[in-house]
Amino acid sequence: MEPIKLVYPVAGDDPLGAGDASSQMKLTLKKLGLPSDIIRRAAICMYEGEINMVLHAGGGQAEVEIGMTEIIIRMVDHGPGIPDIELAMQAGYSTAGETARELGFGAGMGLPNMKRYTDEMTIDTAPGEGTTVTMRLRIPG
């Protein structure tokens, strides 16, 4: 069976609309009958990625590949990049602005949560060119 590929745009100007892509993906995973734990983990990872793209990169695109043994989620943006990945991975560290914080975002848990709920996560980033976060979740079989 060929993997199912899904692509969702993530608008960069609507923090309250962030989560639309993860909700759509979640519905698809449910229709496919995947285990609820995998669905929950995938939705958390993608939601955190959406929020990060909205707050820090002006939006981007979520790409999801659903195979027999794993789900691969790629969050791709063309924002400013992450200058210090090690610092950004520290729980509580955030560069979110005051407006984002007033809306309840910017607690500095996005990347740490994404890492926690995946089986493997890589971050490819370059200053001024953007960031791609690739997350893999194994489907138990």
C-alpha positions in Angstrom: 0.0 0.0 0.0 1.2 3.5 -0.9 1.5 5.9 2.0 -1.4 8.4 2.3 0.0 12.0 1.8 -1.8 15.0 3.2 -0.9 18.7 2.9 -2.3 21.5 5.0 -1.6 25.2 4.8 -1.0 26.9 8.1 -1.9 30.6 8.0 0.5 32.9 9.6 -1.8 35.6 10.7 -4.4 33.8 12.8 -3.2 32.3 16.1 -6.7 31.3 17.0 -7.0 29.3 13.7 -3.9 27.3 14.5 -5.0 23.8 15.2 -7.2 23.5 12.1 -4.7 21.3 10.3 -4.1 19.0 13.3 -7.9 18.6 13.7 -8.3 17.6 10.1 -5.4 15.2 10.4 -6.9 13.7 13.6 -10.2 13.0 11.8 -8.3 11.2 9.0 -6.4 9.1 11.4 -9.6 8.1 13.2 -11.2 7.1 9.9 -8.2 4.9 9.2 -8.8 3.2 12.5 -5.4 4.0 14.0 -4.8 3.5 17.8 -6.1 6.3 19.9 -2.7 6.8 21.6 -1.0 7.4 18.2 -3.8 9.8 17.1 -3.5 11.8 20.3 0.3 12.0 20.1 0.2 13.0 16.4 -2.4 15.6 17.0 -0.4 17.1 19.9 2.8 17.2 17.8 1.1 18.8 14.8 -0.8 21.4 16.9 2.4 22.5 18.7 4.1 22.8 15.3 1.2 24.9 13.9 1.4 27.2 16.9 5.1 27.6 16.4 4.7 28.4 12.7 2.0 31.0 13.4 3.9 32.7 16.3 7.4 32.6 14.9 7.4 32.1 11.1 4.4 33.7 9.6 2.8 30.3 8.8 3.9 27.5 6.6 2.8 24.1 5.6 2.1 20.8 7.4 2.8 17.6 5.4 1.7 14.3 6.7 2.6 10.9 5.4 0.7 7.9 6.8 2.2 4.5 6.1 1.7 1.0 7.4 4.3 1.3 10.1 4.7 5.1 10.9 3.3 8.5 10.5 5.7 11.2 9.4 4.8 14.9 10.1 6.8 17.7 8.5 6.2 21.2 9.5 7.8 23.5 6.9 8.1 27.3 7.1 10.1 30.0 5.5 10.5 32.1 8.6 13.6 33.5 10.3 15.0 30.1 11.3 16.0 29.0 14.8 19.3 30.6 15.9 20.0 28.2 18.8 18.2 24.9 18.6 19.6 23.7 22.0 18.2 26.8 23.7 14.9 26.5 21.9 14.5 22.9 23.1 14.7 24.0 26.7 11.3 23.8 28.4 10.0 27.3 29.2 12.3 29.2 26.7 10.2 31.3 24.3 10.7 34.2 21.9 6.9 34.8 21.6 5.8 38.4 21.7 3.5 40.0 24.2 0.4 39.6 22.0 0.9 35.9 21.8 1.4 35.6 25.5 -1.8 37.6 26.1 -3.6 35.0 24.0 -2.2 32.2 26.2 0.6 31.1 23.8 4.3 31.3 24.1 4.9 29.2 27.2 8.0 27.7 25.6 6.7 24.1 25.6 6.1 23.7 21.8 9.4 22.0 20.7 9.8 20.1 24.0 6.3 18.7 23.7 6.9 17.8 20.0 10.0 15.9 21.0 8.3 14.2 23.9 5.4 12.8 21.9 7.4 11.5 18.9 9.6 8.5 18.4 12.1 10.6 16.5 12.3 14.3 15.7 14.8 16.3 13.6 15.1 20.0 13.1 16.6 21.5 9.9 17.0 25.2 10.1 18.9 28.1 8.6 18.9 31.7 9.6 16.7 33.7 7.2 15.6 30.6 5.3 13.2 28.8 7.5 12.8 25.6 9.4 11.6 22.1 8.8 10.7 19.9 11.8 10.3 16.3 10.9 8.5 14.0 13.4 8.1 10.2 13.2 5.6 8.2 15.2 5.8 4.4 14.9 2.5 2.6 14.5 2.5 -0.5 16.7 1.8 -3.6 14.7 
